Amino acid sequence: MEKEIIATEQAPKAIGPYSQGVKAGGFLFLSGAIALDPATGEMVKGGIEAETERVMKNIEALLTAAGVGFTDVVKTVIYLADMGDFATVNGIYGRYFKENPPARVTVEVKGLPRNALVEIEVTACCA
């Protein structure tokens, strides 16, 4: 099985030894996205709303770079620093998945990179 590395300047560069995304076996696997501004590499300010919007835009840039879109997403995992933010994140997330949303897991975690409030990982079909 071959794998293709997906990278774009429209999403933040990896901050460790990983790829922004990988296509393999008819699927696209995106690394967890946090609210880094792709232009500056800095975390966006403005709380959970601003972070979630930035995360979704970063995901959108990577999906576009891979030649797919939100309708191709089959599974997501949302990591929250505070489950109390669930409703806010869910509302913003829902605007990107209007019909036939993907399977999803949401968990609260002790901490996220760069003290992020939210991180989302994505798996999409790309066959």
OpenMM code with the backbone's topology and positions (N, CA, C; nanometers):
from openmm import Vec3, app, unit

residues = "MET GLU LYS GLU ILE ILE ALA THR GLU GLN ALA PRO LYS ALA ILE GLY PRO TYR SER GLN GLY VAL LYS ALA GLY GLY PHE LEU PHE LEU SER GLY ALA ILE ALA LEU ASP PRO ALA THR GLY GLU MET VAL LYS GLY GLY ILE GLU ALA GLU THR GLU ARG VAL MET LYS ASN ILE GLU ALA LEU LEU THR ALA ALA GLY VAL GLY PHE THR ASP VAL VAL LYS THR VAL ILE TYR LEU ALA ASP MET GLY ASP PHE ALA THR VAL ASN GLY ILE TYR GLY ARG TYR PHE LYS GLU ASN PRO PRO ALA ARG VAL THR VAL GLU VAL LYS GLY LEU PRO ARG ASN ALA LEU VAL GLU ILE GLU VAL THR ALA CYS CYS ALA".split()
positions = [
    Vec3(0.0851, -0.1171, 0.0000),
    Vec3(0.0000, 0.0000, 0.0000),
    Vec3(0.0898, 0.1235, 0.0000),
    Vec3(0.0610, 0.2126, -0.0917),
    Vec3(0.1347, 0.3382, -0.0973),
    Vec3(0.0679, 0.4408, -0.0086),
    Vec3(0.1497, 0.5351, 0.0368),
    Vec3(0.0920, 0.6465, 0.1102),
    Vec3(0.1417, 0.7760, 0.0484),
    Vec3(0.0545, 0.8763, 0.0530),
    Vec3(0.0857, 1.0079, -0.0008),
    Vec3(0.0759, 1.1090, 0.1126),
    Vec3(0.1785, 1.1880, 0.1304),
    Vec3(0.1791, 1.2911, 0.2335),
    Vec3(0.1031, 1.4135, 0.1816),
    Vec3(0.0132, 1.4655, 0.2629),
    Vec3(-0.0639, 1.5847, 0.2293),
    Vec3(-0.0096, 1.7004, 0.3124),
    Vec3(0.0230, 1.8089, 0.2444),
    Vec3(0.0730, 1.9282, 0.3134),
    Vec3(0.0260, 2.0518, 0.2386),
    Vec3(-0.0013, 2.1580, 0.3123),
    Vec3(-0.0410, 2.2843, 0.2525),
    Vec3(0.0038, 2.3987, 0.3415),
    Vec3(0.0377, 2.5090, 0.2793),
    Vec3(0.0723, 2.6306, 0.3530),
    Vec3(-0.0532, 2.6976, 0.4098),
    Vec3(-0.1708, 2.6536, 0.3661),
    Vec3(-0.2973, 2.7121, 0.4120),
    Vec3(-0.3385, 2.6606, 0.5497),
    Vec3(-0.2636, 2.5632, 0.6010),
    Vec3(-0.2862, 2.5103, 0.7356),
    Vec3(-0.1528, 2.5181, 0.8095),
    Vec3(-0.1561, 2.5179, 0.9421),
    Vec3(-0.0317, 2.5291, 1.0183),
    Vec3(0.0644, 2.4148, 0.9885),
    Vec3(0.1921, 2.4476, 0.9897),
    Vec3(0.2949, 2.3448, 0.9736),
    Vec3(0.2926, 2.2538, 1.0956),
    Vec3(0.3336, 2.1300, 1.0754),
    Vec3(0.3426, 2.0354, 1.1864),
    Vec3(0.4402, 2.0897, 1.2906),
    Vec3(0.4072, 2.0742, 1.4183),
    Vec3(0.4943, 2.1214, 1.5252),
    Vec3(0.5708, 2.0053, 1.5894),
    Vec3(0.5831, 1.8977, 1.5152),
    Vec3(0.6545, 1.7799, 1.5627),
    Vec3(0.6833, 1.6880, 1.4463),
    Vec3(0.7324, 1.5688, 1.4740),
    Vec3(0.7665, 1.4734, 1.3681),
    Vec3(0.6439, 1.3973, 1.3172),
    Vec3(0.5551, 1.4696, 1.2501),
    Vec3(0.4351, 1.4101, 1.1919),
    Vec3(0.3958, 1.4887, 1.0682),
    Vec3(0.3092, 1.4308, 0.9875),
    Vec3(0.2588, 1.4958, 0.8665),
    Vec3(0.1244, 1.5611, 0.8961),
    Vec3(0.0918, 1.6667, 0.8207),
    Vec3(-0.0397, 1.7285, 0.8344),
    Vec3(-0.1479, 1.6263, 0.8001),
    Vec3(-0.1222, 1.5467, 0.6982),
    Vec3(-0.2173, 1.4447, 0.6575),
    Vec3(-0.1494, 1.3368, 0.5752),
    Vec3(-0.2133, 1.2214, 0.5677),
    Vec3(-0.1622, 1.1089, 0.4902),
    Vec3(-0.2794, 1.0408, 0.4206),
    Vec3(-0.2656, 1.0207, 0.2878),
    Vec3(-0.3613, 0.9395, 0.2129),
    Vec3(-0.3053, 0.7984, 0.2037),
    Vec3(-0.3892, 0.7002, 0.2338),
    Vec3(-0.3478, 0.5600, 0.2230),
    Vec3(-0.4722, 0.4727, 0.2212),
    Vec3(-0.4716, 0.3713, 0.1368),
    Vec3(-0.5797, 0.2738, 0.1352),
    Vec3(-0.7176, 0.3318, 0.1104),
    Vec3(-0.7264, 0.4385, 0.0332),
    Vec3(-0.8557, 0.4981, 0.0028),
    Vec3(-0.9073, 0.5926, 0.1101),
    Vec3(-0.8248, 0.6208, 0.2088),
    Vec3(-0.8639, 0.7109, 0.3164),
    Vec3(-0.7639, 0.8236, 0.3315),
    Vec3(-0.8100, 0.9322, 0.3904),
    Vec3(-0.7266, 1.0443, 0.4281),
    Vec3(-0.7296, 1.0535, 0.5798),
    Vec3(-0.6128, 1.0542, 0.6395),
    Vec3(-0.5997, 1.0653, 0.7839),
    Vec3(-0.5339, 1.1996, 0.8143),
    Vec3(-0.6053, 1.2875, 0.8836),
    Vec3(-0.5489, 1.4173, 0.9201),
    Vec3(-0.5049, 1.4141, 1.0653),
    Vec3(-0.3874, 1.4689, 1.0901),
    Vec3(-0.3405, 1.4820, 1.2276),
    Vec3(-0.4332, 1.5753, 1.3033),
    Vec3(-0.4324, 1.5650, 1.4331),
    Vec3(-0.5155, 1.6529, 1.5145),
    Vec3(-0.4843, 1.7987, 1.4859),
    Vec3(-0.5890, 1.8776, 1.4675),
    Vec3(-0.5743, 2.0198, 1.4377),
    Vec3(-0.6077, 2.1018, 1.5611),
    Vec3(-0.5160, 2.1920, 1.5949),
    Vec3(-0.5438, 2.2896, 1.6994),
    Vec3(-0.5520, 2.4267, 1.6340),
    Vec3(-0.5796, 2.5286, 1.7126),
    Vec3(-0.6099, 2.6613, 1.6592),
    Vec3(-0.4855, 2.7461, 1.6313),
    Vec3(-0.3921, 2.6896, 1.5564),
    Vec3(-0.2759, 2.7669, 1.5148),
    Vec3(-0.3089, 2.8456, 1.3892),
    Vec3(-0.2705, 2.9716, 1.3863),
    Vec3(-0.2857, 3.0549, 1.2673),
    Vec3(-0.1773, 3.0119, 1.1686),
    Vec3(-0.2149, 2.9695, 1.0464),
    Vec3(-0.1137, 2.9221, 0.9523),
    Vec3(-0.0123, 3.0302, 0.9121),
    Vec3(-0.0523, 3.1564, 0.9175),
    Vec3(0.0376, 3.2652, 0.8775),
    Vec3(0.1448, 3.2940, 0.9821),
    Vec3(0.1079, 3.2798, 1.1098),
    Vec3(0.2013, 3.3171, 1.2168),
    Vec3(0.2536, 3.1989, 1.2972),
    Vec3(0.1814, 3.0869, 1.2926),
    Vec3(0.2186, 2.9725, 1.3752),
    Vec3(0.1801, 2.9888, 1.5212),
    Vec3(0.1090, 3.0972, 1.5521),
    Vec3(0.0671, 3.1248, 1.6899),
    Vec3(-0.0777, 3.0811, 1.7116),
    Vec3(-0.1096, 3.0510, 1.8373),
    Vec3(-0.2482, 3.0180, 1.8723),
    Vec3(-0.3354, 3.1412, 1.8562),
    Vec3(-0.4563, 3.1212, 1.8040),
    Vec3(-0.5505, 3.2322, 1.7959),
    Vec3(-0.5998, 3.2647, 1.9365),
    Vec3(-0.6398, 3.3873, 1.9551),
    Vec3(-0.6946, 3.4309, 2.0832),
    Vec3(-0.8451, 3.4487, 2.0661),
    Vec3(-0.9170, 3.4430, 2.1771),
    Vec3(-1.0604, 3.4669, 2.1691),
    Vec3(-1.1448, 3.3568, 2.2280),
    Vec3(-1.0822, 3.2611, 2.2938),
    Vec3(-1.1587, 3.1576, 2.3620),
    Vec3(-1.2013, 3.0430, 2.2715),
    Vec3(-1.2926, 2.9639, 2.3232),
    Vec3(-1.3324, 2.8401, 2.2566),
    Vec3(-1.3956, 2.8648, 2.1206),
    Vec3(-1.4726, 2.9727, 2.1045),
    Vec3(-1.5357, 3.0002, 1.9751),
    Vec3(-1.4294, 3.0254, 1.8689),
    Vec3(-1.3366, 3.1155, 1.8975),
    Vec3(-1.2311, 3.1492, 1.8009),
    Vec3(-1.1434, 3.0283, 1.7712),
    Vec3(-1.1125, 2.9504, 1.8740),
    Vec3(-1.0286, 2.8318, 1.8518),
    Vec3(-1.1002, 2.7298, 1.7638),
    Vec3(-1.2265, 2.7054, 1.7916),
    Vec3(-1.2993, 2.6051, 1.7131),
    Vec3(-1.3115, 2.6488, 1.5672),
    Vec3(-1.3417, 2.7749, 1.5442),
    Vec3(-1.3484, 2.8259, 1.4056),
    Vec3(-1.2145, 2.8066, 1.3341),
    Vec3(-1.1044, 2.8382, 1.4005),
    Vec3(-0.9724, 2.8241, 1.3385),
    Vec3(-0.9415, 2.6773, 1.3104),
    Vec3(-0.9756, 2.5899, 1.4041),
    Vec3(-0.9531, 2.4464, 1.3843),
    Vec3(-1.0283, 2.3984, 1.2600),
    Vec3(-1.1539, 2.4379, 1.2472),
    Vec3(-1.2339, 2.3927, 1.1334),
    Vec3(-1.1796, 2.4493, 1.0021),
    Vec3(-1.1302, 2.5715, 1.0033),
    Vec3(-1.0700, 2.6293, 0.8820),
    Vec3(-0.9397, 2.5570, 0.8472),
    Vec3(-0.8622, 2.5184, 0.9487),
    Vec3(-0.7399, 2.4427, 0.9233),
    Vec3(-0.7723, 2.3062, 0.8628),
    Vec3(-0.8752, 2.2423, 0.9148),
    Vec3(-0.9188, 2.1133, 0.8606),
    Vec3(-0.9667, 2.1314, 0.7170),
    Vec3(-1.0443, 2.2351, 0.6927),
    Vec3(-1.0941, 2.2606, 0.5577),
    Vec3(-0.9791, 2.2791, 0.4582),
    Vec3(-0.8745, 2.3495, 0.4977),
    Vec3(-0.7586, 2.3711, 0.4101),
    Vec3(-0.6904, 2.2387, 0.3765),
    Vec3(-0.6797, 2.1505, 0.4731),
    Vec3(-0.6161, 2.0207, 0.4481),
    Vec3(-0.7048, 1.9305, 0.3630),
    Vec3(-0.8350, 1.9310, 0.3880),
    Vec3(-0.9257, 1.8526, 0.3041),
    Vec3(-0.9166, 1.9003, 0.1595),
    Vec3(-0.9163, 2.0310, 0.1393),
    Vec3(-0.9062, 2.0885, 0.0047),
    Vec3(-0.7755, 2.0485, -0.0612),
    Vec3(-0.6661, 2.0539, 0.0133),
    Vec3(-0.5352, 2.0157, -0.0415),
    Vec3(-0.5331, 1.8695, -0.0854),
    Vec3(-0.6145, 1.7874, -0.0186),
    Vec3(-0.6215, 1.6453, -0.0522),
    Vec3(-0.7246, 1.6161, -0.1601),
    Vec3(-0.7996, 1.7188, -0.2038),
    Vec3(-0.8990, 1.6995, -0.3083),
    Vec3(-1.0313, 1.6440, -0.2598),
    Vec3(-1.0612, 1.6618, -0.1305),
    Vec3(-1.1881, 1.6158, -0.0740),
    Vec3(-1.2513, 1.7306, 0.0047),
    Vec3(-1.3657, 1.7047, 0.0643),
    Vec3(-1.4340, 1.8075, 0.1419),
    Vec3(-1.4985, 1.7489, 0.2660),
    Vec3(-1.5717, 1.8312, 0.3371),
    Vec3(-1.6366, 1.7864, 0.4606),
    Vec3(-1.7357, 1.6726, 0.4355),
    Vec3(-1.7946, 1.6656, 0.3168),
    Vec3(-1.8895, 1.5573, 0.2874),
    Vec3(-1.8207, 1.4215, 0.2782),
    Vec3(-1.6885, 1.4210, 0.2634),
    Vec3(-1.6122, 1.2960, 0.2542),
    Vec3(-1.5630, 1.2465, 0.3899),
    Vec3(-1.5815, 1.3263, 0.4934),
    Vec3(-1.5346, 1.2890, 0.6271),
    Vec3(-1.6234, 1.1793, 0.6833),
    Vec3(-1.5599, 1.0710, 0.7322),
    Vec3(-1.6350, 0.9579, 0.7862),
    Vec3(-1.6226, 0.9438, 0.9374),
    Vec3(-1.5192, 1.0049, 0.9970),
    Vec3(-1.4984, 0.9920, 1.1424),
    Vec3(-1.4182, 1.1103, 1.1927),
    Vec3(-1.4574, 1.1621, 1.3075),
    Vec3(-1.3796, 1.2654, 1.3738),
    Vec3(-1.3635, 1.2277, 1.5206),
    Vec3(-1.2585, 1.2822, 1.5804),
    Vec3(-1.2396, 1.2725, 1.7244),
    Vec3(-1.2144, 1.4150, 1.7732),
    Vec3(-1.2943, 1.4581, 1.8698),
    Vec3(-1.2798, 1.5909, 1.9276),
    Vec3(-1.2244, 1.5747, 2.0686),
    Vec3(-1.1157, 1.6451, 2.0950),
    Vec3(-1.0545, 1.6478, 2.2273),
    Vec3(-1.0815, 1.7855, 2.2871),
    Vec3(-1.1412, 1.7889, 2.4041),
    Vec3(-1.1720, 1.9143, 2.4721),
    Vec3(-1.0965, 1.9228, 2.6041),
    Vec3(-1.0443, 2.0406, 2.6336),
    Vec3(-0.9814, 2.0638, 2.7633),
    Vec3(-1.0876, 2.0751, 2.8726),
    Vec3(-1.2105, 2.1113, 2.8332),
    Vec3(-1.3206, 2.1275, 2.9283),
    Vec3(-1.4506, 2.0839, 2.8612),
    Vec3(-1.5110, 1.9770, 2.9099),
    Vec3(-1.6354, 1.9278, 2.8508),
    Vec3(-1.7469, 2.0309, 2.8608),
    Vec3(-1.7296, 2.1311, 2.9440),
    Vec3(-1.8253, 2.2399, 2.9518),
    Vec3(-1.8335, 2.3201, 2.8224),
    Vec3(-1.7338, 2.3056, 2.7349),
    Vec3(-1.7330, 2.3735, 2.6051),
    Vec3(-1.8028, 2.2923, 2.4961),
    Vec3(-1.8565, 2.1762, 2.5320),
    Vec3(-1.9140, 2.0857, 2.4330),
    Vec3(-2.0200, 2.1527, 2.3455),
    Vec3(-2.1154, 2.2214, 2.4047),
    Vec3(-2.2257, 2.2807, 2.3280),
    Vec3(-2.1743, 2.3857, 2.2295),
    Vec3(-2.0793, 2.4664, 2.2709),
    Vec3(-2.0231, 2.5693, 2.1831),
    Vec3(-1.9509, 2.5054, 2.0655),
    Vec3(-1.8656, 2.4083, 2.0943),
    Vec3(-1.7914, 2.3393, 1.9881),
    Vec3(-1.8886, 2.2666, 1.8967),
    Vec3(-1.9875, 2.2004, 1.9528),
    Vec3(-2.0851, 2.1255, 1.8744),
    Vec3(-2.1598, 2.2166, 1.7773),
    Vec3(-2.1957, 2.3364, 1.8213),
    Vec3(-2.2670, 2.4301, 1.7348),
    Vec3(-2.1828, 2.4742, 1.6157),
    Vec3(-2.0574, 2.5065, 1.6395),
    Vec3(-1.9683, 2.5489, 1.5305),
    Vec3(-1.9386, 2.4314, 1.4389),
    Vec3(-1.9053, 2.3178, 1.4956),
    Vec3(-1.8762, 2.1951, 1.4210),
    Vec3(-1.9940, 2.1599, 1.3294),
    Vec3(-2.1152, 2.1708, 1.3821),
    Vec3(-2.2355, 2.1352, 1.3069),
    Vec3(-2.2559, 2.2181, 1.1815),
    Vec3(-2.2061, 2.3402, 1.1791),
    Vec3(-2.2175, 2.4241, 1.0591),
    Vec3(-2.1351, 2.3682, 0.9430),
    Vec3(-2.0346, 2.2894, 0.9724),
    Vec3(-1.9492, 2.2318, 0.8682),
    Vec3(-1.9996, 2.0948, 0.8219),
    Vec3(-2.0861, 2.0322, 0.8996),
    Vec3(-2.1412, 1.9003, 0.8663),
    Vec3(-2.2933, 1.9109, 0.8670),
    Vec3(-2.3479, 1.9718, 0.7625),
    Vec3(-2.4913, 2.0004, 0.7577),
    Vec3(-2.5769, 1.8776, 0.7315),
    Vec3(-2.5274, 1.7852, 0.6484),
    Vec3(-2.6021, 1.6631, 0.6159),
    Vec3(-2.5135, 1.5423, 0.6335),
    Vec3(-2.5717, 1.4334, 0.6760),
    Vec3(-2.4996, 1.3073, 0.6913),
    Vec3(-2.3667, 1.3261, 0.7640),
    Vec3(-2.3693, 1.3753, 0.8882),
    Vec3(-2.2445, 1.3994, 0.9606),
    Vec3(-2.1681, 1.2693, 0.9843),
    Vec3(-2.0379, 1.2825, 1.0050),
    Vec3(-1.9555, 1.1631, 1.0268),
    Vec3(-1.9777, 1.1029, 1.1661),
    Vec3(-1.9285, 0.9822, 1.1842),
    Vec3(-1.9219, 0.9244, 1.3182),
    Vec3(-1.8271, 1.0118, 1.3997),
    Vec3(-1.8466, 1.0145, 1.5315),
    Vec3(-1.7653, 1.1061, 1.6121),
    Vec3(-1.7489, 1.0554, 1.7537),
    Vec3(-1.6352, 1.0892, 1.8106),
    Vec3(-1.6082, 1.0684, 1.9519),
    Vec3(-1.5672, 1.2040, 2.0082),
    Vec3(-1.6147, 1.2372, 2.1260),
    Vec3(-1.5709, 1.3590, 2.1947),
    Vec3(-1.5267, 1.3197, 2.3348),
    Vec3(-1.4055, 1.3618, 2.3707),
    Vec3(-1.3525, 1.3293, 2.5027),
    Vec3(-1.2903, 1.4523, 2.5667),
    Vec3(-1.2954, 1.4558, 2.6980),
    Vec3(-1.2248, 1.5595, 2.7723),
    Vec3(-1.0872, 1.5044, 2.8078),
    Vec3(-0.9857, 1.5872, 2.7894),
    Vec3(-0.8480, 1.5467, 2.8181),
    Vec3(-0.7857, 1.6436, 2.9180),
    Vec3(-0.6800, 1.5988, 2.9809),
    Vec3(-0.6131, 1.6804, 3.0821),
    Vec3(-0.5425, 1.8005, 3.0217),
    Vec3(-0.4861, 1.7845, 2.9037),
    Vec3(-0.4156, 1.8941, 2.8404),
    Vec3(-0.3980, 1.8684, 2.6925),
    Vec3(-0.3789, 1.9773, 2.6161),
    Vec3(-0.3583, 1.9695, 2.4714),
    Vec3(-0.2347, 2.0511, 2.4356),
    Vec3(-0.1743, 2.0255, 2.3188),
    Vec3(-0.0570, 2.1018, 2.2788),
    Vec3(-0.0854, 2.2525, 2.2792),
    Vec3(0.0136, 2.3288, 2.3190),
    Vec3(0.0057, 2.4760, 2.3224),
    Vec3(-0.1103, 2.5260, 2.4076),
    Vec3(-0.1513, 2.4467, 2.5045),
    Vec3(-0.2636, 2.4825, 2.5922),
    Vec3(-0.3924, 2.5102, 2.5153),
    Vec3(-0.4090, 2.4422, 2.4028),
    Vec3(-0.5305, 2.4560, 2.3228),
    Vec3(-0.6514, 2.4129, 2.4052),
    Vec3(-0.7663, 2.4669, 2.3686),
    Vec3(-0.8917, 2.4293, 2.4326),
    Vec3(-0.9618, 2.3171, 2.3572),
    Vec3(-0.9289, 2.3023, 2.2268),
    Vec3(-0.9919, 2.2012, 2.1427),
    Vec3(-0.8918, 2.1506, 2.0397),
    Vec3(-0.8990, 2.0236, 2.0088),
    Vec3(-0.8223, 1.9616, 1.9011),
    Vec3(-0.9149, 1.8632, 1.8317),
    Vec3(-0.9091, 1.8599, 1.6976),
    Vec3(-0.9959, 1.7688, 1.6216),
    Vec3(-0.9130, 1.6925, 1.5213),
    Vec3(-0.9303, 1.5615, 1.5187),
    Vec3(-0.8668, 1.4783, 1.4162),
    Vec3(-0.9750, 1.4253, 1.3233),
    Vec3(-0.9366, 1.3981, 1.1982),
    Vec3(-1.0339, 1.3654, 1.0935),
    Vec3(-0.9862, 1.2465, 1.0107),
    Vec3(-1.0812, 1.1602, 0.9743),
    Vec3(-1.0580, 1.0570, 0.8745),
    Vec3(-1.1639, 1.0757, 0.7662),
    Vec3(-1.1189, 1.0757, 0.6404),
    Vec3(-1.2101, 1.0960, 0.5276),
    Vec3(-1.1862, 0.9904, 0.4209),
    Vec3(-1.2881, 0.9631, 0.3405),
    Vec3(-1.2734, 0.8774, 0.2228),
    Vec3(-1.2118, 0.9600, 0.1094),
    Vec3(-1.1253, 0.8982, 0.0344),
    Vec3(-1.0667, 0.9712, -0.0784),
    Vec3(-1.0474, 0.8801, -0.1977),
    Vec3(-1.1235, 0.7727, -0.2052),
    Vec3(-1.1105, 0.6778, -0.3158),
    Vec3(-1.1824, 0.7274, -0.4400),
] * unit.nanometer
topology = app.Topology()
chain = topology.addChain("A")
for resn in residues:
    res = topology.addResidue(resn, chain)
    for name in ("N", "CA", "C"):
        topology.addAtom(name, app.Element.getBySymbol(name[0]), res)
